[in-house]
Amino acid sequence: MNDVAHEKILILDFGSQYTQLIARRVRESKVYCEIHRFDIGLDKIREFSPRGIILSGGPSYVTDENAPMVSKEVYDLGVPLLGICYGMQLTTHLFGGEVCKADHREYGAARLACDTGAELFFGLDESQEVWMSHGDRIDREPEGFAVIAHTANAPVAAIKHLTKPVYGIQFHPEVAHTPQGTEMLENFLFRICKVAGDWTMRSFIQEKLESIREEVGNANVVCGLSGGVDSSVTAKLVHEAVGDRLTCIFVDNGLLRQGEAEKVMSSYADHFQMKVIKVDAATHFLDKLKGITDPQEKRKIIGPAFVDIFIEEAKKIPNVKFLAQGTLYPDVIESVSFAGPSAVIKTHHNLELGDLLNMDLIEPLRELFKDEARALGEELGIPHDMVWRHPFPGPGLAIRILGDVTERKLSVLRLADAIILEEFKKSDYYKEVWQAFGVLLPVKSVGVMGDERTYENVLALRAVTSRDAMTANFAPIPYELLTTISNRVIGEVRGINRVVYDITSKPPGTIEWE
Ligand code: XMP
């Protein structure tokens, strides 16, 4: 566990879909917190030395035989504790209250009557809306606890221990449907745990710089720069810590957007004065991709080719002991609900590169959510448009050219893509969407330009809104923007004579076309 803050809140995860949201809310209140599995054990909890503990909700029934539990000793650590939903049911169960399986889940808004004399509800309305989502219900509070709130359906909707700073609430304060939820969490943090709430990006940077310096010592560090947010912020932070002992490797695979390679070099090498080795590998990648049309085949070629080139370059640098990577918090949370296949795959990939190079990993962003990494980037002085850029896939334009990839198709798509981005930025819709891009289709259609008949390719315009790319909706962008992009692409890009807008959401579609 990392020492990244002097005041930390520990969130024990019982598998709720909202666990990450609890963490977001706590951090938004400028208090550092980490999510760990419910079963990390007392020693780890003591070592973490939390100022407060939050037990999350979860899908289990506390009365089931294999229900996830914590040791009752957690309540004797002298650390304030808040049980949310399942966390409250568990508290009730452990202290001898009565938890019964309800006939049906209570799900939705409820009106809460609360005792504003309790610290948790200090300064709040006596009657307010809260969001319920639970199966078990509590019929009788545990001994030694007082009921401090109820709803029409839940006579015991919140409890407080009579002498210890231990609380339980049946509803979810972390969701937007509980309008005073943030105030409740802040009452827990500031009035009950009595933390200061001074965790900022500046303090995070200071702590990180010291720990990177200490870990790296006199060794050298290598970092792969892709132009994306995570690797850029990682590189800049490590550079602030160890200066010229960091070397970045930027592989130009020829599948990047227009002006991308130049932008990376001018920002990082010229402006920030970082050591960046640029590898011009466009021909290498294009040769390997010749005639390949299958999307997975393309990925299987591009991924390993990148790894080979990266390793070859990294081995040329003397005394390198560390590989810096931009892994983010959602990739590493070992929680009950989030250790899904994708987390496993990413970790595996990271380990692979570190292992192949026999280097230790430095992952300075591994405690941060994406928008915190962006805030960190801004704080480090990385240009705004680099920090807020849309995600761009590793295989680049190769998976946005359906069919085989050629130099000519790449230059056609690059021009169209540049127009799309320019117009999205001009209209301010760039920040409204998750991604916006063009897909070059291997389909030709007839058109007419002036007196001439044309027979050229179709470009599909894709723009989606999304929170995390797991699901997405096609973006309802205005007709004016569609018109401008269509007119400009057809007028300015030779090789495209028709533009269509993709109105598929995910699921059932995916964001990319390949
Ligand atoms: P899909 O198309 O699966 O995309 O809905 C979800 C998100 O992932 C990006 N994406 C990739 N990123 N390598 C990457 O680094 C890939 O092979 C890849 N495929 C998709 C995509 O741009 C979107 O943000």
Residues whose N, C-alpha, C, O or C-beta is under 5 A from the ligand:
A	BS01	XMP	P391 F392 P393 G394 P395 A469 T510 I511 E512
